[in-house]
Amino acid sequence: QVHLVESGGDLVQAGGSLRLSCAASGIIFSFNTLGWYRQAPGKQRELVATINSGGSTVYADSVKGRFTISRDNAKNMVYLQMDSLKPEDTAAYYCNSEAEVSHYVYWGQGTQVTVSS
């Protein structure tokens, strides 16, 4: 059974930083593309960043230069370092895993990030 468990969400002032973590189990972690998505109230879920098995990364334009995604295959962990946070970054953040061969997709339950102005 696959589990993705996010942590690290919090209330932070604009300009601050947070580090989100996602612990994965039940998947062959190193063969998956991992990602962070977010969903603000009344809006669709959107991609924030992804990192594939080779370490290549993709970022949404809105977070480039402020957020950094990384992975630790030995620990089955994926991280999102968020710096220079803005109120518009406020959302529920979801960890995502997609198997690069089968394309099976799994989601975590989400962690709330709130940025106050």
Phi, psi and omega in degrees: 000135183270135175227132170238122184236115180271154174206165175106351178293150184193178171264127183219152178281154177305138183093349182276185183229152172216153174237117176268145178233150176223121178260129183247144174215155177085006178230159172278089194306316187291346181261014183244146165275131182249148182209163172241133176235163177218155179219118176269157180304130178078004181238162177283155175294136182230152178289137173255306182197150173226157175219127183268183185295337179271359179092002178287140185240153175227137180232146169294146181303325185293343183242356180303134180084350180244326183248149177225124176262143178211165181220151175233099185293331180292330182255359184056047183234147170231143187234156171226107175274122183243117179243163180048050184295146180238157178305327180288355173278353180299124183181169166274130182254131185241136173274142184224141175229130176233123177293131187285344177260305184276339183065019171298139183240137178231150180232148169274182183273345177099155175222138187272130173243126178234125181247119181267148181271000000 
